Amino acid sequence: MDVGMMMVFASYGWENCSDGRVWDEEIQLAGLAAGAGFDCLWSAEHHFNDYSFVPDNLHLMTYLTARHPDIDVGTAAVILPWHDPLRVAENAAVLDMLSKGRLRLGMGRGLARREFNAFRLSMDESRGRFDEAAPMIINALKTGYMEGDGKYYKQPRVEIRPRPQNSFDGRIYAVASSEDSVDSAAKLGAHTVMFADRPWEMRAPVIEHGRTLHRKYHGTEPPHIMLTEFCVCGPNLAETEEEARKYQGKFVESNFYHYEFLGEHFKTVKGYDAYQQKAEIARKGGIEGAVTAFMQAASWGTPDKILRGLEERRKVVGDFELNVAFRFGGTPYDVSARGLKLFAKEVLPVLKSWGPVKAAKAA
């Protein structure tokens, strides 16, 4: 199994936590992961708020690829509606050249209304902008030329310099939860990226649908999905459960705040049906119900409990790549570092030894 470490860069849940401290702690964890057997360092893109602030994850990864030359770097994800696709392709080509082919380019369309508003963009356009921009970027990284004549991007044919040096085959990722996003990811031939925020039995049908669509569009077996989650790992089950309920709970709270899941706007925004489902669950069960559902999906506890949970997950969704965050929701640095080190020592070697498994057929 391919296992990465996710960096969120959040201050929501901490008291008197400066932005500099946030970045220092995440970069320290990246150094621990790079020397502990993880396959990739990943980062989100978010703006303006305590929930997460990484305004340019390609910029961040350019720094990390120089600091840690023996691990891949990835974006989970670059939010395409907020960028000029030509600049995304150029910056990806530069980073991939400098890293000698270690960049995994993940792309998404965005979810937070507050971020779209700040960029003076409508969420109603996110699907159209993503579906235009993503193929343009992938084709530019393949051919060395960018062009487009769609509704949103009128791009005259231009050469990318420095020219892309390596094939991006197998290194394209796309965040997807709703059926139209899964369809979009399948058309791109990308690894689908999903986040642990609800029981995996709820996810299984759309995951299997995505695999079917990939086979339809490409005639090949789909790449593994990547599941990004938020882990609390420790030696004592009872203590770790208490920590998980506190820190995963605080992360859920920040998630509700940032994405406004208790609001009504997902009913009227185009293409966000999966998040409307999540919003309905949130309204029915409240924060406590959402935390319980989150803890059913995410990993927490002793290494043995975490491994058993991941084994059960494979039975539900089939083989997957894993991307694990250890710092979120006010988790103290020593708890994050303890969890990362224990996970690397006792969970990671077992995950690396696993052979393929077939998913149970979704009902």
N, C-alpha and C positions, 0 to 999 in steps of 0.2 A: 504494500500500500504506500502511496505517495502521501506524505504528511508535511504540511507547512505550518508556520506560525503567523497568526493574524495580528496586525497592529491597528488599534482603534483610535488612539490619541484623544482620550476623553478626560474631562475634569468634572463631569456630572457625577455626584455622589461623594466627592472628596470635599473637605473643608479647607479653605485657604490654599488651594492648589494652583500655583501659577502655571501659565502656559509653558514656560521654560521647563518647569519640573515635569509636566506631562511628557514633553518630548524627550527629556533626559531619561526618564524611566522606560519609555517604550524602546528607545535606542539601546539602553542597557540590556533589556530583554532580548532584543534582536541579536546582540552579541552572544548571549547565552545560547540562544537557539542555533546560531550559526556554528557553534562548536559542539553541539550536542546530538547531531544526526538528523535534524530536520532537513527537508528537501528544498524548502522555498520560504522566503520572507514575503508576506503579503501586506498590503495596506488598503484601507478604504479611501474614498475621496468624500470629504464633507467640508462645509463652510460655516463660519459665522457664529457657531453655538457650542456650548459646553458638551453637547452630545458627542461631538467628534469634530476635530478641525485639522484636516489635511488638504489644503487647497490645491496641492499639486503633487500627486503621489508618484508621477514619473520623475519629478525633480528629487523627491525623497529617495527613490530607488537608485538614482544615479549616484547619490552619496553612499548608500549602503552597498552597492555592487563593488565600489572601490574599497570600502572598508572590509568587506567580507567576500573575498574572491572565489570561495569554494561552495557557494550556495546560490540557487536561483533566486530571482526577485520577481514579484508579480503585483499587478494592480487588480484590486477587487472592490471597486472597479473605477476606471475612468468614466465619468458620466458624460456621454457624448453630447446631449443637447446643450451643455454648458460650454462647449468648445468648438473651435473651428476644426473640422476634420483634417484639413491640411496640416495644421500645427500638431495635432495628435500624431499623425503619421510621421512627420519630421522628427518629433521628440522621441517617438518609439524607435525609429531607425537609429538615432544617435545612441540611445541607451543600449540598444541591442548590440551595436558595434562595440561600444566601450566594454560591455559585459561579455563579449564573445559568445553571443547566442544564449544568454541566460535569462532573458526577459520572457515572462509569460504575460501576455497582454489581455487583461480582462476589461470588459466594457459593460456599461449599464445605461439605463435611461433616466434614473433618478426617481425619487418618491416623495421628498419633503416639499410641501407647498411653499414653506417659508424660504427655501433655497431658490426655487424657481422664481418667486416674487422678487428676491434680491437681484437676480440676474435679468429681471424684466422679461421673463418668458412665461408662456402658458403651459401648464401641465398637459393640456389637451393636445399639444404638439409633440409631446415627448416620444410617442410611438413612431410618428412619421419621421421625426428628426433622427432617431436611432436607426430606423430601417433604411434611411438614405445613407447616413454617415458610416455605419459599420462596414457595409460591403465596399465602400470607397476606400476606407482605411486598409482593409484586408487586401484588396486588390493592389493598392499602392505599395504595400510591403512585399507583395509577391512579384510585381512587375517593375517597380521602381518609378511608376508614373501615377499621378493623381488626376482624376477628372470626374465631373459629375454634371448632370443637367436635370436635377430633380426640382421639386417644389421649393425646398429649403436651401439647397446648395447648388449654385451655378458656378462650378469650378472649371475654368479652362484647363486643358491638359498641360501639366507641368511636371518636370522631373524632380524626384526626391533626391536631394544631396545632403549629406553623404548617401550614396546609394545603399539600399538595404543589403546587408552582407550575408544573411543567413535565412534559410527557410523558416517560416513561422508555422509550418505544419505541426499540428498537435499542441501548439502553444497559444491558441486563441480561446478565451473564456468569455462567457456572457451571463450576467446575472438574470435569473428568470424565476418567477413564481406563478404568474398568471399564464393561462393557456396561450395567449397570443405572444407572450415573451418566450415561452418554451418553443413555440413554432418558429419564432425569429431566430433563436439560438440554433435550432435544428437546421434551418436554411443556411446559416453561416458555417455549419460543421463544427461548432464550438463546444467546449466543455460547458455544460450548464452549471451555474453556481447558485446554490440555495443556502439559506440561513436557518439555523435551528431556532424555530420560534413557535412550533406547534407539533403535536405528535406525528411521527413519520408515517403512520397509517393514513393520515390525511393527505400526505404528500405523494404517497406511492402511485396513485392513478395518474397524476400529471407527469410524474417522472417516467413511468412506463410509456405514456403517450409520446413524450419527447423522444424516447428511443425509437419508437415506431416511426415517427416523422423523419428522424435522421436516416433510417434505412430506406424510407420512401424517397427522400430527396437525393441521397448519395449512393445507395446500393452497397453500403459498407456498415460494419458494426460501429455503433456510436462510441465516442470517447467517454471515459468515466465522468460522471457528475462529480462536482466538488461541493462538499458540505462544510459550511463554515459555522463554527460554534464557539461557545463561551464556557470555559472549563474551570472548575475548582477541584484541584487534586491534592489529597493529603493522606497521611498515614492512619488517621482515626475517622471512622465512618460517621459517628454521631457529630463530632466537631465539624467535619467537612460539610455535612448536611446543613448545619446551622449557618456556616459561612456561605454556602451556595444559596440558601434561601435569602440571605441578606444581600449578597453582591449580585447574583443573578436577578433577584427581585428589584434591586435598584436599577439595574440595566433595563429591565422591562419598563420600569417607570420612565426612564429617560427616553426609551423607544416610543412610548405612548405620547410623551410630551413633544418630541421632535417631529414625529410623523402625524400627530393629531389624530390618533386612531379612534378617539372617542367623539370626533366630529362627524359631520354628515357629508363632507365634500367628496368622499370616494364614490358616492352614489352617482355623482354627476360628472366625474372626470373620466374621460375616455380611456379604456384599456387597463383599468386597475381593479378588475373583478376579484382577483385573489386577495387583495388588500381590503376590499369591501367585506369579504368573508371574514377576514381577521378582525375587522372593525365590529362586525356583528357579534362575534365571539366575545370581544372585549366588552361590549355594552351589556351582554347577558351575564357574563361572569365577573365583570369588574377586574380590577388589578389583581386581586387574590387568585381569581380563576385563571387569569393570564399567566401569572407566575407559576402556578401548578402545571399548566400546559407546557410552559417553557422548560420547567425542570424535568418533565417527561421526555422532552426532545434532546436537551443538552446533556453533556457529560459532567458528572460530579461524583465525588466520593473517593474511595481508595482505588489504587490502580486495578485491583481485581474487579471491583464493581464497574469501573469504567470500561474495562475490556469486555465484561459480560454484556454491558449495554451496547457496545459497538458490534458485538457478535449478533445480538438480536436485531440491530438495525440493518445489518447486511442481509438477514433473512427477509426483511420487509422490502428493502429498496435495491438489493443487489450490490455489486461492487461499487466503491466510490473512493475518491480522494478526500482527504481530511485537511481542514484548515482550522487551527485552534487558537483562540484568543485566551490569554491568561490575565489580562489587565482590563478591567471594566467595572462599572457600577461601584466605584469607591474601594476596590480591592487594594489593600496596602501592598507596597512594593515587595515586602518580604514574603507575603502570602502568594503573590504572583510568581516570584522567583522560585519559591519552594515548590509550587505546583508544576512549573515548567521543568525543573530539574527532576522531580520524581516521575513525571510523565515520561521524560526522555529516558530515564533509567529503567523503568519497569513496564511502561506501556508501549513505547516506540519500538523496541526490538521485537515484541510479539506481533505488532501490526505489520512490520516489515517481513515477517515470516509467513503471513497469510497467503494462501493461494486463492484463485478465483472462486467465486460462488455465484450461483444463479439466483436471481430475485424470484420471490414468490409472485405469482401472477396477481395483479391487482384485481380486486373484485369490481 
